Amino acid sequence: MEDFQREPCPWRIMEDCGAAFAMGCIGGGIFSFWKGYRNSPMGSRVSGSLSAVKARAPVLGGNFAVWGGLYSTFDCALIAVRDKEDPWNSIASGAITGAVLAARNGVKASIGAAIAGGVILAVIEGVGISINRAVSEGYKPGDAQMITTTIAFTHTYSNVYRL
């Protein structure tokens, strides 16, 4: 099994921006379809749903793409400045992205968005680290020794009773 490797930074920004656009379009399409279906009159619900999807899904996809592009840009910048790739880069990138996107609303909104972005990314990174540790604990080298010993003991024990 190959180790998971991310693309180098210039390509990572484009990849993350495109993936965020796709996620935004898909999620926005589902949400817009449901909202258009509920708000359309009886008899034209499907056409109303499709109209809502065509109108709103690309907008939400674009919003996600902007967030993903800024986040990846700041993540790559922090990797270059710190010369390290660790969870702190992601947390700081989320905070900076939140602050930049809310900057038009004033300093107070920018600080609030920075805190929210940092906390959300800290939770995501924390959950990822916890899952990684839980999964890696199941694959300790000592387990292979114990399984081999158990199989050998079972084989020997079954041969004793066959005699």
N, C-alpha and C positions, 0 to 999 in steps of 0.2 A: 504494500500500500504506500502510495506516495505521500510525502508530507504536504500539507496545505501551504501553498505559496501564493501570495498576492502579487499582482502585477507591479512593475516599477511605477514610481509616482506619476510621471506624466500620463501614463495610460490608466492608472488607477482612478484618476479624476474623471476621465471620460467614461470608464466602466461604471463607476458609482453613479454618475449623473444619468446615464442611460438606464441602469437598473432602477434607480429611484423614479424616473419617468414612467417606466413600465409598471412599477408597483402602484404609483399614483393613478395611472390610467385604468388599471384593472380594478383597484379598490374604488376609485371614483366612478367607474362604469357600473359596478354592482350597486353602490349606494345611490347613484343617480337613476338607475333603472327602477329601483324600489321606490324612490321618492317620486319619480315621474308617474309610476303606476298608481300610487296612492292619490296623487293630486289631479289625475286626468279624469274626465267624465266617463261614465260607463259607455262602452262601445268604441272608445278610441284610446283605451288604456295602453295597448301595445305600441301604437304609433306615438303616443305621448311619452311613453317610457324611452323609446328610441330617440326621440327628439331631445329629451333631457340628457341622455347619455352623450349624444353628439355635441351638445352645448357645454356640458360641465366636465366630463371626464378629461378632455385634453387640458383644461385649465388646471384641474387638480394635479394632473400629471406634470405640468410645467412647474407648479409650486413645489412639488416633491423634488423635481430635477434641480431647481435652484438650491433647495436645502441640501440635497446630496452633493451637488457640485461645490458649494461653499464648504461644507463639512470636510470633504476630501481634500480640498485645497489647503485648508487650515491644518488638517492632519499631516499632509505631506510637508508643509512648511515647518511644523513642529518637529517632525522626524529629522528634517535637514538641520534645524537649529540645535536640537538636543542631541542629535546623533544616536538616538535610541528609539526603538519601536516598542512601546509598552502601553498599558491601559490608561496611563495619565494623559497621553497624547489624545486619545479618543475623548476623554472627559473634558479636557481643555478645548478641544475642537468643537464639541457640542455646545459648550458655554460661549465660545467666541461666535459661533454661527448664530446662536440665539440672539446674542447682543447685536450683531451686525444687521440681522433681519428686522429687529425691532428698533433700530436706531432712528428711524423717521418719526417714531412716536415719542421720542424724548428720552432723557437719561434714565428716569425712573422705570419706564417700560423696558428699556434696554437692560438694565440691571436685573429686573425680574425675569426677563427672557433668558438672560445668561445663567441665572441660578437654575431656572427650570431646565434649560438644555444640559447643564452640567449634571444635575441630579438624574435626569432621565438616562443620560449616557453612563453615569456611574452605576445605576441599577442594571442596565443592560450588560455592562462589563462585569459587574459582580455576579450576576446570574450565569454569565458565560464561564467565568472562572470556577464557580461552584460546580457547574455541570461537568466541566473538564476534570476537576479533581475527583468528583464522584465516579466518573467513568474510568479514569486512570487508576483508581484504587482497585478496581476489579481485575487488573492485569499486572499483578505483582509477579516478579520472577520466582518467588518462593512457591507460588501456586502450582507451577508446572512440576516442581519437585514433589509436592504433596500428591498430585494426581498420579504421577508415575509410581510412587510408592504404594498408593491405594490400589492401583491396577495390579501391580506385582503381588501384593499381599492377597488380593482376591483370587488371582490366578493360582497361587500356591495353596491357599485355603481350599479351593475347589478340587485341586488335585489330591489332597489328603483324603477327602471323603470318597473319591472314586476308587481308592484301593481296596 
